[in-house]
């Protein structure tokens, strides 16, 4: 009976030094900008429908994370911002 050769060890993938940001973190970053973000801007950035953006703000950010998201009516439309410090 023939003996098997041991398999060559393969290198394990190494985690990259820069981790990719989650969509939730990218949304938070958009809301931290001084000029805030509108629903159309966020929809375009993530490829989401407007109701999905509103749901993410209401559910994930306000309710689950407890972040103080404010909205103001401006000339360019309703603008959402995070007022907390990073």
C-alpha positions as CSV (number, residue, x, y, z in Angstrom):
1,X,0.0,0.0,0.0
2,X,1.3,3.4,-0.9
3,X,1.8,6.0,1.7
4,X,0.4,9.5,1.3
5,X,2.6,12.6,1.3
6,X,1.7,15.1,3.9
7,X,-0.1,18.1,2.4
8,X,1.8,21.3,2.2
9,X,0.7,23.9,4.7
10,X,-1.0,26.9,3.2
11,X,-0.6,30.3,4.7
12,X,-3.6,31.6,6.6
13,X,-5.1,34.9,5.3
14,X,-3.8,37.8,7.3
15,X,-6.3,40.5,8.3
16,X,-5.8,43.7,6.5
17,X,-4.5,46.7,8.5
18,X,-7.4,48.8,7.5
19,X,-10.8,47.3,8.2
20,X,-13.6,48.2,5.8
21,X,-16.3,50.4,7.4
22,X,-19.8,49.0,7.8
23,X,-22.7,50.7,6.2
24,X,-24.0,51.8,9.6
25,X,-20.6,53.5,10.4
26,X,-20.6,55.2,7.0
27,X,-24.1,56.5,7.7
28,X,-23.0,57.8,11.0
29,X,-20.0,59.5,9.4
30,X,-22.3,61.2,6.9
31,X,-24.5,62.5,9.7
32,X,-21.5,63.9,11.6
33,X,-20.6,66.2,8.7
34,X,-21.1,69.9,9.5
35,X,-23.6,70.2,6.7
36,X,-25.4,66.9,7.6
37,X,-27.0,64.8,4.9
38,X,-30.4,64.7,3.1
39,X,-32.4,61.5,2.4
40,X,-31.5,61.7,-1.4
41,X,-27.8,62.0,-0.6
42,X,-27.9,59.0,1.7
43,X,-30.1,57.0,-0.8
44,X,-27.6,57.6,-3.5
45,X,-24.5,56.8,-1.4
46,X,-25.9,53.4,-0.3
47,X,-28.1,52.5,-3.2
48,X,-31.1,52.3,-0.7
49,X,-34.7,53.4,-1.2
50,X,-35.7,56.5,0.9
51,X,-37.8,54.5,3.2
52,X,-34.9,52.3,4.0
53,X,-32.7,55.3,4.9
54,X,-35.4,56.6,7.2
55,X,-35.8,53.2,8.8
56,X,-32.1,52.9,9.4
57,X,-32.0,56.4,11.1
58,X,-35.1,55.6,13.2
59,X,-34.4,52.0,14.1
60,X,-30.7,51.4,14.1
61,X,-29.4,54.9,15.1
62,X,-32.1,56.4,17.3
63,X,-33.6,53.3,18.9
64,X,-30.9,50.7,19.0
65,X,-27.8,52.9,19.4
66,X,-29.5,55.8,21.2
67,X,-27.9,58.5,19.0
68,X,-29.4,62.0,19.0
69,X,-30.3,62.5,15.3
70,X,-31.9,65.8,14.6
71,X,-33.6,67.0,11.4
72,X,-34.1,70.5,10.2
73,X,-36.0,71.9,7.3
74,X,-33.7,73.9,5.0
75,X,-33.8,75.2,1.5
76,X,-32.2,72.0,0.1
77,X,-34.8,69.9,2.0
78,X,-34.9,68.0,5.3
79,X,-31.3,67.7,6.6
80,X,-30.3,65.1,9.2
81,X,-27.4,65.6,11.6
82,X,-25.9,63.9,14.6
83,X,-25.2,66.4,17.4
84,X,-23.2,64.2,19.7
85,X,-19.4,64.5,20.0
86,X,-17.4,61.6,18.5
